[in-house]
């Protein structure tokens, strides 16, 4: 590695069996110089925003031999416009930082919050197509890539409104390093109600799913979230309390009382057993990660994330595919079903275990592989992959041509959502 690369703030990250160099630039210019030097000296770089990609590989690169490029110091809120609801941020800006910024501005806008750590990166999560709460919960649809450092080190700006839309190339890809992104924020509703329901079986849940889809199609709800009993018990730390098999809610947003009343009446007509509860939106309460750092506390966490058609019958089928392998592994699947639109519902499964128990890493990984493989075979593709699910990355001839054109030696995030050509090394053997 060149002396120029070492000029950046450097640290060392230790995995189970090796150390990885970390470079932490403090400016866009410094980042650009690092990337240029790496490209010229054929030094593989693996950029990360805050490193809190827990359950999908954390900071570990998808391939061995990479130097980590920590972008957490690039944490400027570049621009903000309350009137049109836009904010432009750098990759180091966290959920907590943006919330505090909006509070200081007495803003009536809200970001789509995820259940991850408040100190996780907004840009990093959105580029991985993470989802959040609210009508803008499909976060990648409400984000525009504004500035990218290409593998050669050159800066590409995407401010133009004419011509092909190239920003989408940088979601779940390894074509460049996003250094600026503009988010479209949502207005806080004046009236927020939850249409809460529970089901004692997956068969009963299937009926609720179909009702929720109808409410979505009629634009009566803006977001829906459903948890199984294992996830509810873990969140509430109430393992000995009787819980329903499933519990969930649809979110009703309104900006005047008349609309709120009409919404509630329509929802009750469609779902007579639902409970309508008025709520306050507390964006700080969405954090589901209780540990300060699960990796340091020996908490094993692996995600399975697939997209299902928004149909009760497909949810039933997916649950049947999941059950056998989790029981065989002695694991309890913590399951969320999240709806951000009326076409699909996202299946999010957390495999959580104690890494200090002998052999549990292998048991959990094998369970993950079997379940994900079955879901893919059934026609339920993953919408997000991590290091643990590298094998589910699909070959894409056009993408491979673009990658070879701008990064012929595969120096930027090698293997990340882009299977390496045979002439390059295989997947990282580092522990999750």
HELIX and SHEET records of a PDB file:
HELIX    1   1 UNK A    3  UNK A    6  1                                   4    
HELIX    2   2 UNK A   28  UNK A   41  1                                  14    
HELIX    3   3 UNK A   95  UNK A  104  1                                  10    
HELIX    4   4 UNK A  122  UNK A  127  1                                   6    
HELIX    5   5 UNK A  139  UNK A  142  5                                   4    
HELIX    6   6 UNK A  167  UNK A  170  5                                   4    
HELIX    7   7 UNK A  202  UNK A  217  1                                  16    
HELIX    8   8 UNK A  229  UNK A  236  1                                   8    
HELIX    9   9 UNK A  257  UNK A  270  1                                  14    
HELIX   10  10 UNK A  283  UNK A  286  5                                   4    
HELIX   11  11 UNK A  312  UNK A  329  1                                  18    
HELIX   12  12 UNK A  360  UNK A  377  1                                  18    
HELIX   13  13 UNK A  387  UNK A  392  5                                   6    
HELIX   14  14 UNK A  397  UNK A  406  1                                  10    
SHEET    1   A 4 UNK A   9  UNK A  14  0                                        
SHEET    2   A 4 UNK A  19  UNK A  24 -1                                        
SHEET    3   A 4 UNK A  67  UNK A  70  1                                        
SHEET    4   A 4 UNK A  45  UNK A  48  1                                        
SHEET    1   B 5 UNK A  77  UNK A  81  0                                        
SHEET    2   B 5 UNK A  86  UNK A  89 -1                                        
SHEET    3   B 5 UNK A 176  UNK A 184 -1                                        
SHEET    4   B 5 UNK A 143  UNK A 150 -1                                        
SHEET    5   B 5 UNK A 155  UNK A 157 -1                                        
SHEET    1   C 2 UNK A 109  UNK A 110  0                                        
SHEET    2   C 2 UNK A 186  UNK A 187 -1                                        
SHEET    1   D 7 UNK A 275  UNK A 278  0                                        
SHEET    2   D 7 UNK A 191  UNK A 199 -1                                        
SHEET    3   D 7 UNK A 246  UNK A 254 -1                                        
SHEET    4   D 7 UNK A 223  UNK A 228 -1                                        
SHEET    5   D 7 UNK A 334  UNK A 339 -1                                        
SHEET    6   D 7 UNK A 344  UNK A 354 -1                                        
SHEET    7   D 7 UNK A 299  UNK A 309 -1                                        
END                                                                             
